[in-house]
């Protein structure tokens, strides 16, 4: 059986380590990025750098995307010289991006209609650390035969790939994940500030509450950074979390399901982003409460 040739578009915080894991597993990977310097950094690791999206698509069997948001996914796939223009029947597209579920379903139908490519939405959770270790958690939407076909390709990237249903179901599941993460981030910022203003050493909170009901991965990541005001080298960005919470609210409106907590968390983050923190670590949310006190 011939090993599929892979194309990876989107060499950012997640895309770079994911591509390196695929290369380390022995896959032939061609990369393209809107900022060429990021793609060039992978050449030494063994990747082929394509000069255009079209060049990449024409030389691979599977196209992987890890892009900033729904609009960027649409532009890369359906824009001038995009994936749809160069794709062919028999190819598959795997979208690791966190995108709007309804738009994802529309994109999948449109892509198959225009060039015959099949779409799998496969957003991820685990952050940069999970991507570097090849221990992401993936939630997939698509046809069973497509999910089964790509599982060997995802093995170097993830500890678990769960098929959640048809196209779009993976994105809905990621929205659910981000509702929990976003609301946690908002309340953790309140909690750290309350501890500080009450005379408690916030740097000891992650140790004190470890293993209890309040403990979680976001808790263990955010509390030390908030308590130490360590906002350098952010493992994620506030704008990304805000985007996902906004998608949760939009999906709730379509589904007729109330999401008041997620909506409030989104508004708190939007206010913080409007003060210049959109590109910063969500841990900076604690500064809003420190300023008030």
C-alpha positions as CSV (number, residue, x, y, z in Angstrom):
1,X,0.0,0.0,0.0
2,X,1.4,3.4,-1.0
3,X,1.8,5.9,1.8
4,X,-0.3,9.0,1.1
5,X,1.5,12.2,0.3
6,X,0.4,15.0,2.7
7,X,0.0,18.7,2.2
8,X,-0.1,21.0,5.2
9,X,-1.4,24.5,4.9
10,X,-1.1,26.8,8.0
11,X,2.2,26.8,9.7
12,X,1.4,28.6,12.9
13,X,1.6,27.8,16.7
14,X,-0.1,24.4,16.0
15,X,0.7,23.8,12.4
16,X,4.5,23.8,12.8
17,X,4.7,21.1,15.5
18,X,2.0,19.0,13.9
19,X,4.0,19.1,10.6
20,X,7.2,18.1,12.5
21,X,5.4,15.1,14.0
22,X,4.2,14.0,10.6
23,X,7.7,14.3,9.2
24,X,9.2,12.4,12.2
25,X,6.8,9.6,11.5
26,X,8.1,9.3,8.0
27,X,5.4,11.0,5.9
28,X,6.2,12.9,2.8
29,X,4.8,16.4,3.7
30,X,4.6,19.5,1.5
31,X,3.8,22.8,3.2
32,X,2.5,26.2,2.3
33,X,1.8,29.3,4.4
34,X,0.6,32.8,3.7
35,X,3.8,34.0,5.4
36,X,6.5,32.1,3.5
37,X,9.2,32.4,6.2
38,X,7.2,30.1,8.5
39,X,7.0,27.4,5.9
40,X,10.7,27.8,5.0
41,X,11.6,27.0,8.6
42,X,10.3,23.4,8.0
43,X,12.5,22.8,5.0
44,X,15.4,21.7,7.2
45,X,13.1,19.3,9.0
46,X,12.5,17.5,5.6
47,X,9.4,19.2,4.3
48,X,8.9,20.3,0.7
49,X,7.9,24.0,0.5
50,X,5.3,24.7,-2.2
51,X,5.3,28.0,-4.0
52,X,1.5,28.2,-4.1
53,X,-1.7,26.4,-2.8
54,X,-2.2,25.0,-6.3
55,X,1.3,23.5,-6.4
56,X,0.7,21.9,-3.1
57,X,-2.7,20.4,-3.9
58,X,-1.6,19.0,-7.2
59,X,1.3,17.1,-5.6
60,X,-0.4,15.5,-2.6
61,X,-3.2,13.0,-1.8
62,X,-4.5,14.6,1.4
63,X,-4.7,18.3,2.2
64,X,-4.5,19.3,5.8
65,X,-5.5,22.8,7.0
66,X,-4.7,24.5,10.4
67,X,-5.9,28.0,9.9
68,X,-6.9,31.0,12.1
69,X,-10.7,31.1,11.5
70,X,-13.6,30.3,9.2
71,X,-12.9,33.2,6.9
72,X,-9.3,32.2,6.3
73,X,-10.4,28.6,5.6
74,X,-12.9,29.8,3.0
75,X,-10.3,32.1,1.4
76,X,-7.7,29.3,1.2
77,X,-10.1,26.7,-0.1
78,X,-12.3,28.8,-2.4
79,X,-10.3,31.9,-3.2
80,X,-8.4,32.6,-6.4
81,X,-5.9,29.7,-7.0
82,X,-7.3,27.9,-3.9
83,X,-7.7,24.2,-3.0
84,X,-11.0,23.9,-4.9
85,X,-9.5,25.1,-8.1
86,X,-6.8,22.4,-8.1
87,X,-8.4,19.5,-6.2
88,X,-9.5,16.3,-7.7
89,X,-11.8,13.3,-6.9
90,X,-10.1,10.8,-4.6
91,X,-8.4,13.5,-2.5
92,X,-9.4,14.3,1.0
93,X,-9.3,17.6,2.9
94,X,-8.8,17.4,6.7
95,X,-9.5,20.7,8.5
96,X,-7.9,20.9,11.9
97,X,-9.0,24.6,12.2
98,X,-11.7,25.6,14.7
99,X,-14.4,26.8,12.2
100,X,-18.1,27.5,12.3
101,X,-20.1,24.3,12.1
102,X,-22.7,25.6,9.6
103,X,-20.1,27.1,7.3
104,X,-18.1,23.8,7.5
105,X,-21.1,21.8,6.2
106,X,-21.5,24.3,3.4
107,X,-17.8,24.2,2.5
108,X,-17.9,20.4,2.4
109,X,-20.8,20.3,0.0
110,X,-19.3,23.0,-2.2
111,X,-15.9,21.4,-2.3
112,X,-17.2,18.0,-3.4
113,X,-19.5,19.6,-5.9
114,X,-16.7,21.8,-7.5
115,X,-13.8,19.3,-7.6
116,X,-14.8,15.9,-6.0
117,X,-12.7,16.3,-2.8
118,X,-14.1,14.9,0.4
119,X,-14.1,17.0,3.6
120,X,-13.3,15.9,7.2
121,X,-13.6,18.4,10.0
122,X,-11.1,17.4,12.7
123,X,-10.5,20.2,15.2
124,X,-8.1,19.5,17.9
125,X,-7.6,20.1,21.7
126,X,-4.4,20.0,23.7
127,X,-2.7,23.2,22.7
128,X,0.9,23.7,21.6
129,X,2.2,21.2,24.2
130,X,-0.1,18.5,22.9
131,X,0.9,19.3,19.3
132,X,4.6,19.1,20.1
133,X,4.2,15.8,21.9
134,X,1.9,14.3,19.3
135,X,-0.8,13.9,22.0
136,X,-3.6,16.0,20.7
137,X,-7.3,15.0,21.2
138,X,-9.3,15.2,17.9
139,X,-13.0,15.3,17.3
140,X,-13.9,14.4,13.7
141,X,-16.9,14.9,11.5
142,X,-17.4,13.1,8.2
143,X,-18.3,9.9,6.5
144,X,-17.1,6.7,8.3
145,X,-15.0,5.5,5.4
146,X,-13.2,8.9,5.3
147,X,-12.5,8.8,9.0
148,X,-11.2,5.2,8.8
149,X,-9.0,6.1,5.9
150,X,-7.3,9.0,7.7
151,X,-6.8,7.4,11.1
152,X,-3.2,6.2,10.2
153,X,-2.3,9.7,9.2
154,X,-3.5,11.1,12.5
155,X,-1.7,8.6,14.7
156,X,1.5,10.6,15.0
157,X,-0.6,13.7,16.0
158,X,-3.2,12.4,18.5
159,X,-3.8,10.0,21.3
160,X,-7.5,9.8,20.4
161,X,-9.6,10.5,17.4
162,X,-13.4,10.3,18.1
163,X,-15.8,10.2,15.2
164,X,-18.7,12.4,16.3
165,X,-21.0,12.2,13.3
166,X,-21.4,13.7,9.8
167,X,-19.4,16.8,8.6
168,X,-19.8,19.6,11.0
169,X,-20.1,17.4,14.1
170,X,-16.4,17.7,14.9
171,X,-16.7,21.5,14.9
172,X,-19.8,21.4,17.1
173,X,-17.8,19.2,19.6
174,X,-14.9,21.7,19.5
175,X,-17.3,24.5,20.3
176,X,-18.5,22.5,23.3
177,X,-14.9,22.0,24.4
178,X,-14.2,25.8,24.1
179,X,-17.3,26.7,26.1
180,X,-15.9,24.9,29.0
181,X,-12.4,26.3,28.5
182,X,-13.6,29.9,28.0
183,X,-15.8,30.0,31.0
184,X,-13.1,28.4,33.1
185,X,-10.6,31.1,31.9
186,X,-13.0,33.9,32.9
187,X,-13.7,32.5,36.4
188,X,-10.1,31.6,37.0
189,X,-9.1,35.2,36.5
190,X,-11.7,36.3,39.0
191,X,-10.5,33.7,41.4
192,X,-6.8,34.6,41.3
193,X,-7.6,38.3,41.8
194,X,-9.9,37.5,44.7
195,X,-7.2,35.4,46.4
196,X,-4.7,38.2,45.9
197,X,-6.9,41.0,47.3
198,X,-7.8,38.7,50.2
199,X,-4.1,38.3,51.2
200,X,-3.7,34.7,49.9
201,X,-0.5,33.8,48.0
202,X,-2.0,33.0,44.5
203,X,1.2,31.2,43.4
204,X,0.2,28.4,45.7
205,X,-3.3,27.9,44.4
206,X,-2.4,25.4,41.7
207,X,-0.7,23.2,44.3
208,X,-3.4,23.6,46.9
209,X,-6.3,22.7,44.6
210,X,-4.5,20.1,42.5
211,X,-6.6,16.9,42.4
212,X,-9.7,18.5,43.7
213,X,-13.0,19.3,41.9
214,X,-11.7,22.7,40.8
215,X,-8.6,21.2,39.1
216,X,-8.3,21.0,35.3
217,X,-5.8,21.5,32.6
218,X,-6.8,25.2,32.0
219,X,-6.5,25.7,35.8
220,X,-3.0,24.3,35.9
221,X,-1.9,26.3,32.9
222,X,-3.5,29.6,33.7
223,X,-3.2,30.0,37.5
224,X,0.6,30.0,37.6
225,X,0.8,32.4,34.7
226,X,-1.8,34.7,36.2
227,X,-0.3,34.6,39.7
228,X,3.3,35.3,38.4
229,X,2.1,37.8,35.8
230,X,4.0,35.7,33.3
231,X,2.4,36.6,30.0
232,X,5.4,36.1,27.7
233,X,5.5,33.4,25.0
234,X,1.7,32.8,25.1
235,X,0.7,29.2,24.4
236,X,-2.6,30.5,22.9
237,X,-4.2,33.9,22.2
238,X,-7.2,35.6,23.6
239,X,-8.6,36.3,20.1
240,X,-8.8,32.6,19.4
241,X,-10.7,31.8,22.5
242,X,-13.1,34.7,21.9
243,X,-13.6,33.6,18.3
244,X,-14.6,30.1,19.6
245,X,-17.0,31.5,22.2
246,X,-18.6,33.7,19.5
247,X,-19.1,30.5,17.5
248,X,-20.7,28.8,20.5
249,X,-23.2,31.6,20.8
250,X,-24.0,31.6,17.1
251,X,-24.5,27.8,17.1
252,X,-26.8,28.1,20.1
253,X,-28.9,30.6,18.2
254,X,-29.2,28.1,15.3
255,X,-30.0,25.2,17.6
256,X,-32.3,27.1,19.9
257,X,-30.1,26.2,22.9
258,X,-29.3,28.8,25.6
259,X,-25.6,29.6,26.3
260,X,-25.7,32.5,28.9
261,X,-22.4,31.6,30.6
262,X,-20.5,31.4,27.3
263,X,-22.1,34.6,26.1
264,X,-21.0,36.4,29.2
265,X,-17.5,35.0,29.0
266,X,-17.3,36.2,25.4
267,X,-18.3,39.7,26.3
268,X,-15.7,39.8,29.1
269,X,-13.0,38.7,26.7
270,X,-14.3,41.1,24.0
271,X,-13.9,44.0,26.5
272,X,-10.4,42.9,27.4
273,X,-9.5,42.4,23.7
274,X,-10.7,46.0,23.0
275,X,-8.0,47.2,25.4
276,X,-5.2,45.8,23.2
277,X,-5.1,42.2,24.5
278,X,-6.5,40.3,21.5
279,X,-3.0,38.9,20.6
280,X,-2.1,38.3,24.3
281,X,-2.4,35.3,26.5
282,X,-5.9,34.8,28.0
283,X,-4.0,34.8,31.4
284,X,-3.9,38.6,31.0
285,X,-7.6,38.5,31.9
286,X,-6.5,38.7,35.5
287,X,-5.2,42.2,34.9
288,X,-8.8,43.5,34.4
289,X,-9.7,42.6,37.9
290,X,-6.4,43.8,39.4
291,X,-7.0,47.3,37.8
292,X,-10.4,47.4,39.4
293,X,-9.1,46.7,42.8
